Amino acid sequence: MRDAKYWVAGILFVSFAIKLVPLLTTNPTLIADEQEYFAKAQILAEQGVILGTYRPPLYILFLGLPASLVHDNVAVLKLFNVVISTLSVLVFYGFARIDFGKATSITAAAMFSVYPNLVAFSSFLWSESLFILVFLVFCYFLFRSVREKRIGLLVMAGLMLGVASLTRSSIFFFVFPAMVWLFVVLGDARTAWKWSATLLFFCVLTISPWTVRNFAETGRFVFIDSTSGKNLWTGNNPYLYDDRLARVPEFPFTRMTRSGKEAFVLACNQEDRVVRDRCLMRKGAEYIAAEPRKFASRGIQKLELLWSWDSFLLRNIRLGAYPEMTPTANRLLVPLVHYSYLFVMLTGGIGWILSKRNDLRSFTLLVVAYYCVIHFTTFGLSRFRLPLMPFFVLFSAWTLARLATMRRRPARLTA
C-alpha cells in the first residue's frame, strides 16, 4: 500500500470502465425524471435559461453544458454522468484518508467504485451522481476543518452544502444537524457558535442568488424549488392503497386509486406551480393532522422502502431498461445486488459499532437519522439512500481491514 496513488489511479480506471457497461447496455429511452431533466437541459442549451422553479438548478446546469455542444445526444450526457460518478471515488478516498489509514481508504474506494447500485445509477440522468459527489466534497471540507481547526475550510464546507442544496433541496435543512455536530466535536461553546454561524451563513449565501432569481421570476419567495408540497402530499393523502406499499415494485409512492389520481389533479388545480405546491403542502399537512395513526403506519412502510434490499436497479431490470443484457446476466445481477447490499450494511454496521472514530460515527448517525425523518414524512424509495452508502462502505472497509490485520498477526506469531 506504499504507492497509494497507483492504487487509486487503478481504481479510478476500473471504476470508469465498469460504469461504461451499463451506459452501453441501457435502453436509450429516458424514463421518469430523466425526461424532465433532459428537456430542461435542452431549453437551457438553446435559450440560455432555466424555466420555472420545479427543480433545483444545478443538475440542469450540469447537463446544459454538454447539451449545448451535442444537442440531443443522450449518450454523451450520460457519459458526463459517468465521469462525475468516477470523480466521486477520488473524493471519497480523500475523505476516507482524513480518519483512516491507506489500507482502509483504498479498500473503501475500491468497494465504492464497484458497488452495483452506484455503478448502475451513473448511467441515468438522475441527480444522484452529481449530488453524491458534491455532498462528499462538503463532508471532506467539514471534517478537514474540524481536524485542522481552519475556518477557511469550514467556509468551503458551507459553500459546498449550499451547492449540494442546489442539487437536491432536501439536504439544506441538514445544516442544522451539522451545526449540532459542531458543538459536540468542538467542545468549546464559543467556538462552536462561531463555526455554526459561519457554516449556515455561507450555505445560505450560496443559495441566495437562486432565491433572488426565483422571486424575480415568480414574484414569490421560493428558496430553492417548489416541490416540497407535492412531495408531502404524495406520501400523505387519502387515496393511497392501504396494502403493503413495499410490495409494489413500480413507483409505490404514487400507487393511488383512479379517483386519487383524479383528485391529485383537481385538489390543487392552479396553473401557477408555486401556488399549487403550497396548496398541496397545506392539504398534506391537514391529512397528517387528521390521520396521525395512518401517517405513522405509512411512515414505517416508507422506511421499509428506503432500506429494502430491493432497488431501483432491479426495478429497471424488470422493466427492461437493459435490453442488451442477456437473461442470464440479468438473473445473476439480482443476487449480486441483494447480497452486496446486505454485506455492506452488515459489515458497515459492525464497523460503526466497533471503530473508535466517534466524530465520524456521530456524523453518520445524524445523516442517517435526517434521511429517515425526511422520508418518513414524505415518501421513501431505495435510490434515496444512495448518498448514505459511502458511510456504510467506509465502515465496512474498516471492518475488512481489521479482519485482515487480525489474520496476519497469528501468521507472524507462528512464523
C-alpha positions in Angstrom: 0.0 0.0 0.0 3.0 2.3 -0.1 2.3 3.6 -3.6 -1.3 4.6 -2.8 -1.5 6.9 -5.8 -1.1 4.0 -8.2 -3.8 2.0 -6.4 -6.1 5.0 -6.6 -5.4 5.6 -10.2 -6.0 1.9 -11.0 -9.3 2.0 -9.0 -10.5 5.1 -10.9 -9.7 3.4 -14.2 -11.5 0.2 -13.3 -14.4 2.3 -11.9 -14.8 4.2 -15.2 -14.5 1.1 -17.3 -17.2 -0.8 -15.2 -19.6 2.2 -15.4 -19.3 2.2 -19.2 -21.0 -1.2 -19.2 -24.5 0.0 -18.1 -24.0 3.1 -20.2 -23.6 0.9 -23.3 -26.4 -1.6 -22.4 -29.0 0.8 -21.0 -32.2 1.4 -23.1 -31.7 4.9 -24.6 -35.3 5.7 -23.9 -35.4 8.2 -21.0 -37.7 7.4 -18.1 -39.5 9.4 -15.3 -37.3 12.3 -14.1 -34.8 11.8 -16.8 -37.2 13.1 -19.4 -37.7 16.4 -17.5 -34.0 16.9 -16.7 -33.2 16.3 -20.4 -35.9 18.7 -21.6 -34.8 21.5 -19.3 -31.2 20.9 -20.3 -32.2 21.3 -23.9 -34.0 24.5 -23.2 -31.0 25.8 -21.3 -28.7 24.9 -24.2 -31.0 26.6 -26.8 -32.4 29.5 -24.9 -29.9 30.1 -22.1 -32.5 30.0 -19.4 -33.8 27.5 -16.8 -37.6 27.7 -16.8 -39.7 27.5 -13.7 -38.9 26.6 -10.1 -39.9 23.0 -10.0 -36.4 21.6 -9.9 -33.2 22.7 -8.2 -30.9 24.3 -10.9 -27.5 22.7 -10.5 -28.1 19.3 -12.2 -29.8 21.1 -15.1 -26.9 23.5 -15.4 -24.5 20.4 -15.4 -26.4 18.8 -18.2 -26.8 22.1 -20.1 -23.1 22.4 -20.9 -22.7 19.1 -22.9 -26.3 19.6 -24.3 -25.1 22.9 -25.8 -22.3 21.0 -27.6 -24.0 17.8 -28.7 -27.7 18.9 -28.6 -29.8 15.8 -28.3 -27.1 13.1 -28.0 -28.3 11.4 -24.8 -25.3 9.0 -24.7 -22.8 12.0 -24.3 -24.9 13.4 -21.5 -24.8 10.1 -19.7 -21.1 9.9 -20.3 -20.7 13.1 -18.4 -22.6 11.5 -15.6 -20.2 8.5 -15.6 -17.3 10.9 -15.3 -18.9 12.7 -12.3 -19.6 9.3 -10.7 -15.9 8.3 -11.2 -14.6 11.5 -9.7 -16.7 10.9 -6.6 -14.5 7.8 -6.0 -11.5 10.1 -5.8 -13.2 12.5 -3.4 -14.4 9.6 -1.3 -10.8 8.3 -1.0 -9.7 11.7 0.2 -12.5 11.8 2.7 -11.6 8.4 4.0 -7.9 9.4 4.4 -8.9 12.1 6.9 -9.7 9.5 9.6 -8.3 6.2 8.2 -5.1 4.7 7.0 -4.1 3.8 3.4 -5.3 0.2 3.6 -8.8 1.0 4.8 -9.1 4.0 2.5 -8.0 2.1 -0.6 -10.4 -0.8 0.3 -13.2 1.7 0.8 -12.5 3.4 -2.6 -12.4 0.0 -4.4 -15.7 -1.1 -2.8 -17.3 2.3 -3.5 -16.2 2.2 -7.2 -17.9 -1.2 -7.9 -21.0 -1.0 -5.6 -23.7 -2.3 -8.0 -26.4 0.4 -7.4 -23.9 3.2 -7.6 -22.5 1.8 -10.8 -26.0 1.5 -12.3 -27.1 5.0 -11.5 -24.1 6.5 -13.1 -25.7 5.9 -16.5 -29.1 7.5 -15.7 -29.9 11.2 -16.0 -30.8 11.5 -12.4 -29.2 13.9 -10.0 -27.9 11.3 -7.5 -24.5 11.0 -9.1 -23.8 14.7 -9.0 -25.3 15.1 -5.6 -23.1 12.3 -4.1 -20.0 14.0 -5.5 -20.9 17.4 -4.1 -22.1 16.1 -0.7 -18.8 14.1 -0.4 -16.9 17.3 -1.1 -18.9 19.0 1.7 -18.0 16.2 4.1 -14.3 16.4 3.1 -14.1 20.1 3.9 -16.2 19.8 7.0 -14.0 17.1 8.5 -10.7 18.7 7.5 -11.8 22.0 9.0 -12.5 20.2 12.4 -9.3 18.2 12.3 -7.1 21.2 11.3 -9.1 23.9 13.1 -9.1 26.1 10.0 -12.2 28.2 9.5 -11.3 28.7 5.8 -12.0 25.0 5.2 -15.3 25.5 7.1 -16.3 28.3 4.7 -15.7 25.9 1.8 -17.9 23.3 3.6 -20.7 25.9 3.9 -20.4 26.8 0.2 -20.5 23.1 -0.8 -23.5 22.4 1.3 -25.2 25.2 -0.5 -24.1 23.7 -3.8 -25.5 20.3 -2.6 -28.8 22.0 -1.7 -29.0 23.5 -5.3 -28.7 19.9 -6.5 -31.2 18.3 -4.1 -33.0 20.8 -2.0 -34.0 18.4 0.8 -30.4 18.4 2.1 -30.5 22.1 3.0 -32.0 21.5 6.5 -29.1 19.2 7.3 -27.2 22.4 8.1 -28.9 22.4 11.5 -27.9 18.8 12.5 -24.4 19.7 11.2 -24.3 22.7 13.5 -25.3 20.5 16.4 -22.5 18.1 15.4 -20.0 21.0 15.5 -21.0 21.7 19.1 -20.3 18.1 20.0 -16.9 17.7 18.3 -15.5 21.2 19.1 -16.4 21.2 22.8 -15.9 24.9 23.3 -19.3 26.6 23.0 -18.0 30.0 21.9 -16.0 28.4 19.0 -19.0 26.2 18.1 -21.3 29.2 17.9 -18.9 31.0 15.6 -18.3 28.0 13.4 -22.0 27.1 13.2 -23.0 30.6 12.2 -20.2 30.5 9.6 -21.5 27.2 8.1 -25.1 28.5 8.0 -24.1 31.9 6.5 -22.1 30.6 3.6 -24.6 27.8 2.9 -27.4 30.4 2.6 -25.1 32.8 0.7 -24.5 30.2 -2.0 -28.3 29.6 -2.4 -29.3 33.3 -2.2 -28.7 34.2 -5.9 -31.1 31.5 -7.0 -33.7 32.6 -4.4 -33.5 36.2 -5.8 -33.9 34.8 -9.3 -37.0 32.8 -8.2 -38.5 35.9 -6.7 -37.8 37.9 -9.8 -39.5 35.2 -12.0 -42.5 34.4 -9.8 -43.0 37.4 -7.5 -43.0 35.0 -4.5 -40.4 33.7 -2.1 -39.2 30.3 -3.3 -36.0 29.4 -1.5 -34.8 26.7 -3.9 -37.6 24.9 -5.7 -41.4 24.3 -5.5 -41.6 20.5 -4.9 -41.9 20.2 -1.1 -45.7 20.4 -1.1 -46.1 17.8 -3.8 -43.6 15.5 -2.0 -45.6 15.8 1.2 -49.0 15.3 -0.3 -47.7 12.4 -2.5 -46.9 10.4 0.7 -49.8 11.7 2.8 -53.2 11.6 1.1 -56.4 9.6 1.5 -56.1 8.0 -2.0 -53.1 5.7 -1.5 -53.7 2.0 -1.5 -53.6 0.6 2.0 -51.9 -2.6 1.1 -48.2 -3.0 2.0 -46.6 -0.4 -0.2 -43.2 -2.2 -0.1 -44.7 -5.0 -2.2 -45.3 -2.7 -5.1 -42.2 -2.7 -7.4 -43.1 0.3 -9.5 -43.4 3.8 -8.1 -45.1 2.7 -4.9 -45.4 6.2 -3.5 -47.9 7.1 -6.3 -49.8 3.9 -6.1 -53.2 5.6 -5.9 -56.7 4.7 -6.9 -58.0 6.2 -10.1 -60.1 8.6 -8.1 -57.0 9.5 -6.2 -55.1 10.4 -9.4 -58.0 12.5 -10.5 -58.1 14.1 -7.1 -54.4 14.9 -7.4 -55.1 16.9 -10.5 -58.2 18.6 -9.1 -57.1 19.1 -5.5 -54.8 22.0 -6.3 -55.5 22.8 -9.9 -53.8 26.2 -10.1 -51.7 26.9 -13.1 -49.1 28.7 -11.0 -46.8 25.9 -9.9 -45.8 27.8 -6.7 -49.4 28.3 -5.6 -50.2 24.7 -6.5 -47.2 23.4 -4.4 -48.3 25.5 -1.4 -51.8 24.2 -1.8 -50.5 20.6 -1.8 -48.4 21.3 1.3 -51.4 22.6 3.1 -53.5 19.5 2.1 -50.8 17.1 3.1 -50.3 18.7 6.5 -54.1 18.7 7.0 -54.2 14.9 6.2 -51.4 14.2 8.7 -53.2 16.2 11.4 -56.5 14.3 10.7 -54.9 10.8 10.4 -51.9 10.6 12.7 -52.1 6.8 13.1 -52.2 6.3 9.4 -49.3 8.7 9.0 -47.3 6.7 11.4 -48.1 3.3 9.9 -47.4 4.5 6.4 -44.2 6.1 7.7 -43.0 2.7 8.7 -43.7 1.4 5.2 -41.8 4.3 3.7 -38.8 3.4 5.7 -39.2 -0.2 4.6 -38.9 1.1 1.0 -36.0 3.3 1.8 -33.9 0.4 3.4 -35.3 -2.5 1.4 -32.8 -4.8 -0.2 -34.7 -4.4 -3.4 -33.6 -1.4 -5.5 -34.3 0.8 -8.5 -31.6 -1.2 -10.3 -33.7 -4.4 -10.0 -36.9 -2.5 -10.9 -35.2 -1.2 -14.1 -34.1 -4.7 -14.9 -37.7 -6.0 -14.5 -39.0 -3.1 -16.7 -36.5 -3.9 -19.5 -34.1 -1.0 -19.0 -31.1 -3.1 -20.1 -32.3 -4.8 -23.4 -28.7 -5.6 -24.5 -28.1 -7.8 -21.4 -28.8 -11.5 -21.6 -31.5 -13.0 -19.4 -28.7 -15.0 -17.6 -26.8 -11.8 -16.9 -30.0 -10.2 -15.5 -30.6 -13.2 -13.3 -27.1 -13.0 -11.9 -27.5 -9.4 -11.1 -30.4 -10.0 -8.7 -28.4 -11.9 -6.0 -25.4 -9.6 -6.7 -27.4 -6.5 -5.8 -29.1 -8.2 -2.9 -26.1 -9.7 -1.2 -23.7 -6.8 -1.9 -26.2 -4.5 -0.1 -26.6 -6.9 2.8 -22.8 -7.4 3.1 -22.1 -3.7 3.2 -24.8 -3.0 5.7 -23.8 -5.8 8.0 -20.0 -5.2 7.9 -20.6 -1.5 7.9 -22.8 -1.8 11.0 -20.1 -3.8 12.8 -17.5 -1.2 11.8 -19.7 1.6 13.1 -20.1 -0.1 16.5 -16.5 -1.2 17.0 -14.5 1.6 15.4 -13.4 4.5 17.7 -13.9 7.2 15.1 -16.5 8.9 17.3 -16.8 12.1 15.2 -17.5 10.1 12.0 -19.8 7.7 13.9 -21.9 10.6 15.3 -22.0 12.4 11.9 -23.1 9.2 10.2 -25.8 8.7 12.7 -27.1 12.2 12.2 -27.1 11.9 8.4 -29.0 8.6 8.5 -31.5 9.9 11.1 -32.0 13.0 9.0 -32.8 10.9 5.9 -35.2 8.7 7.9 -37.1 11.7 9.2 -37.3 13.3 5.7 -38.6 10.1 4.0 -40.8 9.0 6.9 -42.6 12.3 6.4 -42.7 12.4 2.6 -42.1 9.1 0.8 -39.3 6.6 0.5 -37.5 4.9 -2.4 -34.4 2.8 -2.3 -32.5 5.2 -4.5 -32.8 7.9 -1.9 -30.4 6.1 0.3 -27.6 6.1 -2.2 -25.9 9.2 -0.7 -25.8 7.4 2.6 -24.0 4.3 1.2 -20.4 5.9 1.2 -20.6 6.0 5.0 -21.6 2.3 5.3 -18.9 1.4 2.7 -16.3 3.2 4.7 -17.1 1.4 8.0 -17.4 -1.8 6.0 -13.9 -1.3 4.7 -12.6 -0.6 8.2 -14.1 -4.0 9.3 -12.5 -5.8 6.5 -9.1 -4.2 7.1 -9.4 -5.0 10.8 -10.1 -8.7 10.0 -7.1 -8.8 7.6 -4.9 -7.4 10.4 -6.1 -10.0 12.8 -5.4 -12.8 10.4 -1.9 -11.5 9.7 -0.9 -11.4 13.4 -1.3 -15.2 14.1 0.7 -15.9 10.9 3.6 -13.8 12.2 3.5 -15.5 15.6 3.6 -18.9 14.0 6.5 -17.9 11.7 
